[in-house]
Amino acid sequence: MAEISYPADWREIPPEAWAKMLMTPAQYNAMRSERLAREEAAPDVGDAAPDFSLELLTPSGKRTGEMISLSSRFADAGGRPVGLIFGSYT
């Protein structure tokens, strides 16, 4: 099967390539617009994190009912950076 090369400008992508990507130019343009809008609203590196609350868990992962917020937990950080690590261990 011949390799399809994609031009730098998405408007020049041939119809057979769109079919292979399972997307129409209109769908791509909508997806691209949505992504650019999300990126526009995203904080920049170095910006303060927005405040949020979450529930504390026990070491075994059970719910405690105790809520904690970023602003209350790290109010005493004295302007020092705080690392936030999110993950799933399931």
C-alpha positions as CSV (number, residue, x, y, z in Angstrom):
1,M,0.0,0.0,0.0
2,A,1.4,3.4,-1.0
3,E,2.3,5.8,1.8
4,I,0.2,9.0,1.9
5,S,2.1,12.1,2.5
6,Y,0.3,15.0,4.3
7,P,1.0,18.6,3.3
8,A,1.8,21.2,5.9
9,D,-1.5,23.0,5.3
10,W,-4.5,20.9,6.3
11,R,-6.6,22.4,3.5
12,E,-4.4,20.6,0.9
13,I,-5.0,17.1,2.4
14,P,-6.4,14.9,-0.4
15,P,-9.8,13.2,0.0
16,E,-8.3,9.7,0.3
17,A,-6.3,10.9,3.3
18,W,-9.4,12.3,5.0
19,A,-11.1,8.9,4.5
20,K,-8.1,7.1,6.1
21,M,-8.3,9.5,9.1
22,L,-12.0,8.8,9.5
23,M,-12.7,12.5,9.5
24,T,-14.0,15.2,7.2
25,P,-12.4,18.6,6.8
26,A,-15.3,20.1,8.6
27,Q,-14.9,17.7,11.5
28,Y,-11.2,18.5,11.7
29,N,-11.8,22.2,11.6
30,A,-14.4,21.9,14.4
31,M,-12.0,19.8,16.5
32,R,-9.2,22.3,15.9
33,S,-11.3,25.2,16.9
34,E,-12.4,23.5,20.1
35,R,-8.8,22.7,21.0
36,L,-7.6,26.2,20.3
37,A,-10.4,27.6,22.5
38,R,-9.4,25.3,25.4
39,E,-5.8,26.2,25.0
40,E,-6.8,29.9,25.1
41,A,-8.4,29.4,28.5
42,A,-5.6,27.3,29.9
43,P,-3.2,28.8,32.5
44,D,0.3,29.5,31.4
45,V,3.3,27.8,32.9
46,G,4.1,29.6,36.1
47,D,0.6,30.9,36.7
48,A,-1.0,30.4,40.1
49,A,-3.2,27.2,40.1
50,P,-6.9,27.8,40.5
51,D,-8.2,26.9,43.9
52,F,-10.0,23.5,44.2
53,S,-11.3,21.1,46.8
54,L,-11.0,17.4,47.0
55,E,-11.7,14.6,49.5
56,L,-8.9,13.1,51.5
57,L,-8.5,9.3,51.3
58,T,-7.2,6.8,53.8
59,P,-3.9,5.1,53.0
60,S,-5.9,2.2,51.7
61,G,-7.9,4.5,49.4
62,K,-11.2,4.6,51.3
63,R,-13.1,7.9,51.5
64,T,-12.9,9.9,54.7
65,G,-15.5,12.6,54.1
66,E,-12.8,15.2,54.9
67,M,-12.5,17.9,52.3
68,I,-9.3,19.9,51.7
69,S,-8.7,22.8,49.4
70,L,-5.5,23.9,47.7
71,S,-5.7,27.4,49.3
72,S,-6.3,26.1,52.9
73,R,-3.7,23.4,52.7
74,F,-0.9,25.5,51.3
75,A,-1.7,28.9,52.8
76,D,1.4,28.5,54.9
77,A,3.7,27.7,52.0
78,G,4.9,31.3,52.1
79,G,5.0,31.9,48.4
80,R,7.1,28.7,47.8
81,P,6.2,26.6,44.8
82,V,3.9,23.6,45.5
83,G,4.0,20.6,43.2
84,L,0.6,18.9,42.4
85,I,0.7,15.3,41.2
86,F,-2.4,13.8,39.8
87,G,-2.7,10.1,38.9
88,S,-4.7,7.0,39.0
89,Y,-3.4,3.9,40.6
90,T,-6.2,1.5,39.8
